[in-house]
Amino acid sequence: MNWIFLLHLAFSIYMTGVIWFVQIVHYPLMGKVGPEYFVAYERSHTMLTTFVVGPQMVVELATAVLLFFLMKDLPAWWWLNLGLIGVVWASTFFIQVPLHQSLSQAFDEAKHLKLVNSNWIRTIAWTVRAFLLLFFVKDFI
């Protein structure tokens, strides 16, 4: 079980770093691409980002679920961890993915702003999870 937790921790920290880069650098700069090139840029961004975050999010979720079933006495903090994973996935598929789909048709300043602002949901959730997991790593090692 220790190696599963460490794998979960590693992917969670990786995703926390990725989401901060996206939040502070990548999403804000998208608005500077210009309407002439934006659709091609957005489509490339979506395709390439899938390789950087898709499998990693799946491993993060799978290890969380696996640990859920393997832990004998589920600590209360693990419920918070699972809830925050749910927040990340819900925000991704109900907010960010639809906005990216819309932006892949044409640049819309309001939708871009909504993408940047709503991404704070995932940024905060992943950050809280990373600190939570780091705090409780002692319980697994």
Secondary structure, DSSP 8 states (H G I E B T S, - for coil): -HHHHHHHHHHHHHHHHHHHHIIIIIHHHHTTS-HHHHHHHHHHHHHHHHHHHHHHHHHHHHHHHHHHHH-SS--HHHHHHHHHHHHHHHHIIIIIHHHHHHHTTS--HHHHHHHHHHHHHHHHHHHHHHHHHHHTGGGT-
